[in-house]
Amino acid sequence: MKYRPDRYGNPISQLGYGCMRFSKKGNAIDYEKAEKEVLLAIAEGVNYFDTAYVYPGSEECLGRILGENGVRDRVNIATKLPQYIMRSMAAVEKTFGEELARLCTDHIDYYLMHMFTDLAEWENLKKLGIEDWIRRQKAEGRIRNIGFSYHGETEMFLKILDAYDWDFCQIQYNYLDEHTQAGRRGLQAAAKKGIPVIIMEPLRGGKLVALPEKAKEALAAGGRTFTPAELGLRWLWNQPEVTCVLSGMNSLDMVNENIRIASEAEPGMFTQEDLAVVEQIKKIIREREKVGCTGCRYCMPCPKGVDIPGNFYYYNLMYMEKKSSARFEFAQNMGMRKEPGFASQCVGCGKCEQHCPQHISIREKLKEADHELRPLPYKVGIHAARKFMLH
């Protein structure tokens, strides 16, 4: 296993174990199966295990495995505070206490504010007194490192990054999301500040494993023997700014395969030919796009706050993946921002079209995107969620 340092020089395995996707037996996690997989990973040098309060049964399962096998001191536990439902410091303290109990531990190595999408969420936590609470927990040794996980657009990520002295952060990042969400700009900005970056969704929930046949042919013709999963993981580890890549491993074969790759991959190992194959595959995946938006952002800022590239990204995603999953991601990431940037905010001024290098009929395409992304049930759901989480 290869390791990359955290902010204080402590080694983190460049392969991390994502505990959200433990296998189920009926409605519960299959403990015996998960135990074998986790123990194999630990034996092979994986030392970063990521879970969350809201992953059903995950914290309890991980805590039991570590406790019953006496391996707690060999790993780092990362878990998350569901900040979006916290209304008081009493609730924060209660939730954190439950997590410690579930995980059978007296401290959390890497503690995250879960699922930021907007700076306003951090500002709300500050009003509750979260900064004093964090200082106290770190002083008492109950939290070793404090960070946040992020689902939103790049500019807001940069604001959150600068809003506090974070020890680390976690972003969704893969070769298809290279310039969306926090993106490469966010990754490099964090690294420049010396903040370690943990990667989630490195293979877009398996979407970069189940490639179209044409993309598989392009990969095979590239001269390497990489599998689709290996290509995606190696693309990430090729970047020195990446600290740890999480994988939701749920089979012994997957654990073994990912450990093999993680034991070989280093920054700078990708050739120009490898990068060209990735670009070719991205082009093939995007052949089903509805809008030829490159995410260059020359159309921004919109005077009415519309996130034009964001709307087009999720509109395209509907036709590259499942419509329901793209709509959910849109609702989660854009819908939960304090200023959401919906296409419906467009007043048709046309300013954006004057600057678009692709000559996209932006006003027309925004109407299409809004119609597809926010059918009535989603409008109602997003409105209700915003009312509950942002007010």
C-alpha positions as CSV (number, residue, x, y, z in Angstrom):
1,M,0.0,0.0,0.0
2,K,1.2,3.5,-0.8
3,Y,0.5,6.4,1.6
4,R,0.1,10.2,1.3
5,P,0.5,12.6,4.2
6,D,-2.4,14.4,5.9
7,R,-1.9,18.0,7.0
8,Y,0.3,17.1,9.9
9,G,2.4,14.5,8.1
10,N,0.5,11.4,9.3
11,P,0.3,8.7,6.6
12,I,-3.1,8.1,5.0
13,S,-3.5,5.1,2.7
14,Q,-4.2,6.4,-0.8
15,L,-7.0,3.8,-1.0
16,G,-9.7,4.5,1.5
17,Y,-12.6,2.2,2.4
18,G,-16.1,3.7,1.8
19,C,-18.5,2.1,4.3
20,M,-21.7,3.2,2.7
21,R,-22.0,0.2,0.5
22,F,-21.6,-2.7,2.9
23,S,-23.5,-5.7,1.5
24,K,-26.9,-6.3,2.9
25,K,-28.6,-9.5,4.1
26,G,-32.3,-8.8,4.0
27,N,-32.7,-5.3,5.4
28,A,-29.5,-5.4,7.6
29,I,-25.8,-5.2,6.8
30,D,-24.2,-8.6,6.3
31,Y,-21.8,-8.3,9.2
32,E,-19.8,-11.5,8.6
33,K,-19.2,-10.6,5.0
34,A,-18.3,-7.0,5.8
35,E,-16.0,-8.2,8.6
36,K,-13.9,-10.3,6.2
37,E,-13.6,-7.5,3.6
38,V,-12.7,-4.9,6.2
39,L,-10.1,-7.1,7.9
40,L,-8.5,-8.0,4.5
41,A,-8.3,-4.3,3.7
42,I,-6.6,-3.5,7.1
43,A,-4.2,-6.4,6.7
44,E,-3.2,-5.0,3.3
45,G,-2.5,-1.6,4.7
46,V,-5.8,0.4,4.2
47,N,-6.0,2.7,7.2
48,Y,-8.8,5.2,6.3
49,F,-12.4,4.1,6.8
50,D,-15.3,6.5,5.9
51,T,-18.8,6.3,7.2
52,A,-21.6,8.7,8.3
53,Y,-24.3,9.1,10.9
54,V,-27.0,8.8,8.1
55,Y,-25.6,5.6,6.5
56,P,-28.0,3.0,8.0
57,G,-26.1,0.5,10.2
58,S,-22.7,1.5,8.8
59,E,-21.2,3.2,11.9
60,E,-22.4,0.3,14.2
61,C,-21.0,-2.3,11.8
62,L,-17.6,-0.7,11.4
63,G,-17.4,0.0,15.2
64,R,-18.2,-3.7,16.0
65,I,-15.6,-5.0,13.5
66,L,-12.9,-2.8,14.8
67,G,-13.7,-3.5,18.4
68,E,-14.2,-7.2,18.3
69,N,-11.0,-7.7,16.3
70,G,-8.9,-5.3,18.3
71,V,-7.8,-3.2,15.4
72,R,-9.1,0.2,16.2
73,D,-5.6,1.6,16.7
74,R,-4.6,0.5,13.3
75,V,-7.1,2.7,11.4
76,N,-8.4,6.2,11.0
77,I,-12.2,6.6,11.4
78,A,-13.9,9.3,9.4
79,T,-17.5,10.0,10.0
80,K,-19.8,13.0,9.6
81,L,-22.2,15.3,11.4
82,P,-25.5,15.7,9.5
83,Q,-25.2,19.5,9.8
84,Y,-28.3,20.1,7.7
85,I,-30.6,18.9,10.5
86,M,-28.7,20.5,13.4
87,R,-30.7,23.2,15.1
88,S,-28.8,23.6,18.4
89,M,-25.5,22.7,20.0
90,A,-27.3,20.2,22.2
91,A,-28.3,18.3,19.1
92,V,-24.7,18.4,17.8
93,E,-23.4,17.0,21.1
94,K,-26.1,14.3,21.2
95,T,-25.4,13.2,17.7
96,F,-21.7,13.2,18.2
97,G,-22.1,11.1,21.4
98,E,-24.2,8.6,19.5
99,E,-21.6,8.3,16.8
100,L,-18.8,7.6,19.4
101,A,-21.0,4.9,20.9
102,R,-21.9,3.4,17.6
103,L,-18.2,3.3,16.6
104,C,-17.1,1.9,19.9
105,T,-14.4,4.6,20.3
106,D,-13.6,7.6,22.4
107,H,-12.4,9.7,19.4
108,I,-12.9,10.4,15.7
109,D,-9.8,10.8,13.6
110,Y,-11.4,12.7,10.8
111,Y,-14.7,14.4,11.5
112,L,-16.7,16.1,8.7
113,M,-19.5,18.5,8.4
114,H,-21.6,16.5,6.0
115,M,-22.7,17.6,2.6
116,F,-22.1,21.3,2.5
117,T,-23.6,23.0,-0.6
118,D,-23.5,26.6,0.4
119,L,-21.4,28.9,2.7
120,A,-24.7,29.8,4.5
121,E,-24.7,26.3,6.1
122,W,-21.4,26.9,7.8
123,E,-22.5,30.4,8.8
124,N,-25.6,28.9,10.5
125,L,-23.4,26.4,12.4
126,K,-21.2,29.3,13.5
127,K,-24.2,31.1,14.9
128,L,-25.0,28.0,17.0
129,G,-21.5,28.0,18.4
130,I,-19.8,25.2,16.4
131,E,-16.4,26.8,16.4
132,D,-16.1,26.8,20.2
133,W,-17.4,23.2,20.2
134,I,-14.8,22.1,17.7
135,R,-12.0,23.7,19.7
136,R,-13.2,22.0,22.8
137,Q,-13.4,18.5,21.1
138,K,-10.0,18.9,19.6
139,A,-8.5,20.0,22.9
140,E,-10.0,17.0,24.7
141,G,-8.8,14.6,22.0
142,R,-12.3,13.6,20.9
143,I,-11.7,14.9,17.4
144,R,-8.3,14.8,15.8
145,N,-9.0,16.5,12.4
146,I,-12.0,18.6,11.3
147,G,-13.2,18.9,7.7
148,F,-16.2,19.0,5.4
149,S,-17.7,17.0,2.5
150,Y,-19.0,19.0,-0.4
151,H,-21.7,18.8,-3.1
152,G,-22.0,22.1,-5.0
153,E,-20.3,24.3,-7.5
154,T,-16.7,25.4,-7.6
155,E,-17.0,29.1,-6.6
156,M,-18.9,28.2,-3.4
157,F,-16.4,25.5,-2.6
158,L,-13.6,28.0,-2.7
159,K,-15.5,30.3,-0.3
160,I,-16.1,27.5,2.2
161,L,-12.4,26.5,1.9
162,D,-11.4,30.0,3.0
163,A,-14.1,30.3,5.7
164,Y,-12.3,28.2,8.4
165,D,-8.9,26.6,9.2
166,W,-9.9,23.2,7.9
167,D,-7.7,20.1,8.4
168,F,-9.1,18.3,5.3
169,C,-12.0,18.2,2.9
170,Q,-13.9,15.6,0.8
171,I,-15.2,16.1,-2.7
172,Q,-16.8,14.2,-5.5
173,Y,-14.2,14.0,-8.3
174,N,-13.5,11.7,-11.2
175,Y,-12.6,12.1,-14.9
176,L,-16.2,12.8,-15.9
177,D,-16.6,15.4,-13.1
178,E,-13.2,17.0,-13.7
179,H,-14.7,20.5,-14.1
180,T,-18.0,20.2,-12.2
181,Q,-18.7,20.4,-8.5
182,A,-15.5,21.4,-6.7
183,G,-13.6,20.1,-9.7
184,R,-10.0,20.3,-10.6
185,R,-9.9,24.0,-9.5
186,G,-11.2,23.1,-6.1
187,L,-8.8,20.2,-5.7
188,Q,-5.8,22.4,-6.6
189,A,-7.0,25.3,-4.4
190,A,-7.2,23.0,-1.4
191,A,-3.8,21.5,-2.1
192,K,-2.3,25.0,-2.5
193,K,-3.5,25.7,1.1
194,G,-2.0,22.5,2.3
195,I,-5.4,20.9,2.9
196,P,-5.6,17.1,2.2
197,V,-8.4,16.1,-0.3
198,I,-10.4,12.9,0.1
199,I,-12.1,11.7,-3.1
200,M,-15.6,10.2,-3.1
201,E,-17.5,8.8,-6.1
202,P,-14.2,8.1,-8.0
203,L,-16.1,5.9,-10.5
204,R,-19.4,7.8,-10.3
205,G,-21.1,5.0,-8.4
206,G,-20.0,2.4,-10.9
207,K,-20.9,4.4,-14.0
208,L,-17.2,4.6,-15.1
209,V,-17.0,0.8,-14.7
210,A,-20.0,-0.1,-16.9
211,L,-18.7,1.8,-19.9
212,P,-20.4,1.8,-23.3
213,E,-19.0,-0.8,-25.7
214,K,-17.4,1.9,-27.9
215,A,-15.6,3.3,-24.9
216,K,-14.4,-0.2,-23.9
217,E,-13.0,-0.6,-27.4
218,A,-11.2,2.7,-27.1
219,L,-9.7,1.6,-23.7
220,A,-8.5,-1.7,-25.2
221,A,-6.9,0.0,-28.2
222,G,-5.0,2.3,-25.8
223,G,-2.2,-0.3,-25.4
224,R,-2.7,-0.8,-21.6
225,T,-4.4,-3.7,-19.9
226,F,-6.3,-1.4,-17.5
227,T,-9.9,-2.3,-16.6
228,P,-12.4,0.6,-16.7
229,A,-12.2,0.8,-12.9
230,E,-8.4,0.8,-12.9
231,L,-8.3,3.6,-15.5
232,G,-10.5,5.8,-13.3
233,L,-8.6,5.1,-10.1
234,R,-5.2,5.6,-11.8
235,W,-6.4,8.8,-13.3
236,L,-7.0,10.1,-9.7
237,W,-3.8,8.8,-8.2
238,N,-1.8,10.3,-11.1
239,Q,-2.6,13.7,-9.4
240,P,-0.4,14.6,-6.5
241,E,-3.1,16.8,-5.0
242,V,-5.3,13.8,-4.3
243,T,-4.7,12.4,-0.8
244,C,-7.0,9.4,-0.5
245,V,-9.6,7.8,-2.9
246,L,-12.6,6.2,-1.3
247,S,-14.0,3.0,-2.7
248,G,-17.2,1.4,-1.6
249,M,-15.8,-2.1,-1.6
250,N,-18.2,-5.0,-1.0
251,S,-16.4,-8.1,-2.2
252,L,-13.1,-9.7,-1.4
253,D,-12.2,-9.6,-5.2
254,M,-12.9,-5.9,-5.2
255,V,-10.7,-5.3,-2.1
256,N,-7.9,-7.3,-3.6
257,E,-8.1,-5.6,-7.0
258,N,-8.2,-2.1,-5.6
259,I,-5.3,-2.8,-3.3
260,R,-3.2,-4.1,-6.2
261,I,-3.8,-0.9,-8.1
262,A,-3.3,1.3,-5.0
263,S,0.0,-0.5,-4.4
264,E,1.3,0.4,-7.8
265,A,-0.1,3.8,-8.8
266,E,1.9,7.0,-8.2
267,P,1.6,10.6,-9.4
268,G,3.0,11.1,-12.9
269,M,2.7,7.5,-14.1
270,F,0.0,8.3,-16.7
271,T,1.4,8.9,-20.2
272,Q,0.0,11.4,-22.7
273,E,-1.5,8.4,-24.5
274,D,-3.3,7.4,-21.3
275,L,-4.7,10.9,-20.9
276,A,-5.8,10.8,-24.6
277,V,-7.7,7.6,-24.0
278,V,-9.5,9.2,-21.0
279,E,-10.5,12.2,-23.2
280,Q,-11.7,9.8,-25.9
281,I,-13.8,7.9,-23.5
282,K,-15.3,11.1,-22.1
283,K,-16.2,12.1,-25.6
284,I,-17.9,8.8,-26.2
285,I,-19.9,9.0,-22.9
286,R,-21.0,12.5,-23.8
287,E,-22.3,11.6,-27.3
288,R,-25.8,11.4,-25.7
289,E,-25.5,15.0,-24.4
290,K,-28.4,17.4,-25.0
291,V,-26.3,20.5,-24.8
292,G,-22.8,21.0,-26.0
293,C,-21.7,22.9,-23.0
294,T,-18.0,22.6,-22.1
295,G,-18.4,24.2,-18.7
296,C,-16.1,27.1,-19.7
297,R,-18.3,29.6,-17.8
298,Y,-17.9,32.4,-20.3
299,C,-21.6,32.9,-19.9
300,M,-21.3,33.6,-16.2
301,P,-22.2,35.4,-14.0
302,C,-25.9,35.5,-14.9
303,P,-27.4,38.8,-13.7
304,K,-30.3,36.8,-12.3
305,G,-28.2,34.2,-10.6
306,V,-28.9,31.3,-13.0
307,D,-26.1,28.6,-12.8
308,I,-26.1,28.1,-16.6
309,P,-23.3,25.4,-16.7
310,G,-24.7,23.6,-13.7
311,N,-28.2,23.3,-15.2
312,F,-26.7,22.0,-18.5
313,Y,-24.5,19.6,-16.7
314,Y,-27.4,17.9,-14.9
315,Y,-29.6,18.0,-18.0
316,N,-26.9,16.2,-19.9
317,L,-26.4,13.8,-17.0
318,M,-30.0,12.7,-17.4
319,Y,-29.2,11.2,-20.8
320,M,-25.8,9.7,-19.9
321,E,-27.1,8.0,-16.7
322,K,-30.5,7.3,-15.2
323,K,-32.9,10.2,-15.3
324,S,-33.9,9.7,-11.7
325,S,-30.4,9.7,-10.3
326,A,-29.5,12.8,-12.3
327,R,-32.6,14.6,-11.0
328,F,-31.8,13.5,-7.4
329,E,-28.2,14.8,-7.8
330,F,-29.5,18.1,-9.2
331,A,-32.0,18.4,-6.3
332,Q,-29.3,17.6,-3.7
333,N,-26.5,19.8,-5.2
334,M,-28.3,22.8,-6.7
335,G,-31.6,22.7,-4.9
336,M,-30.0,22.9,-1.5
337,R,-27.9,26.0,-2.1
338,K,-29.1,29.2,-0.4
339,E,-29.2,30.8,-3.9
340,P,-30.1,27.8,-6.0
341,G,-29.5,29.1,-9.6
342,F,-32.5,27.4,-11.2
343,A,-33.1,27.9,-14.9
344,S,-36.6,29.3,-14.1
345,Q,-34.8,32.4,-12.9
346,C,-33.8,33.3,-16.4
347,V,-35.5,36.5,-17.8
348,G,-34.3,36.0,-21.3
349,C,-31.9,39.0,-21.4
350,G,-29.6,37.1,-23.8
351,K,-26.4,38.4,-22.2
352,C,-25.0,34.9,-21.8
353,E,-25.5,34.0,-25.5
354,Q,-23.2,36.9,-26.5
355,H,-20.3,35.3,-24.7
356,C,-20.8,31.6,-25.5
357,P,-17.9,30.2,-27.6
358,Q,-20.2,27.2,-28.6
359,H,-22.9,29.5,-29.8
360,I,-25.5,27.6,-27.8
361,S,-29.1,28.9,-27.8
362,I,-28.8,29.2,-24.0
363,R,-32.3,30.7,-23.3
364,E,-34.0,28.0,-25.2
365,K,-32.0,25.2,-23.7
366,L,-32.5,26.5,-20.2
367,K,-36.2,26.1,-20.6
368,E,-35.7,22.5,-21.8
369,A,-33.4,21.8,-18.9
370,D,-35.8,23.2,-16.3
371,H,-38.7,21.2,-17.8
372,E,-36.7,18.0,-17.6
373,L,-34.9,18.5,-14.3
374,R,-37.9,19.8,-12.3
375,P,-41.1,18.0,-13.1
376,L,-43.8,18.8,-10.6
377,P,-43.0,16.2,-8.0
378,Y,-39.4,17.4,-7.9
379,K,-40.4,21.0,-7.7
380,V,-42.6,20.1,-4.7
381,G,-39.9,18.0,-3.1
382,I,-37.1,20.6,-3.5
383,H,-39.4,23.3,-2.1
384,A,-40.2,21.2,0.9
385,A,-36.5,20.2,1.5
386,R,-35.4,23.8,1.2
387,K,-38.0,25.0,3.7
388,F,-36.9,22.4,6.2
389,M,-33.1,22.5,5.7
390,L,-32.4,26.2,4.9
391,H,-34.8,28.0,7.2
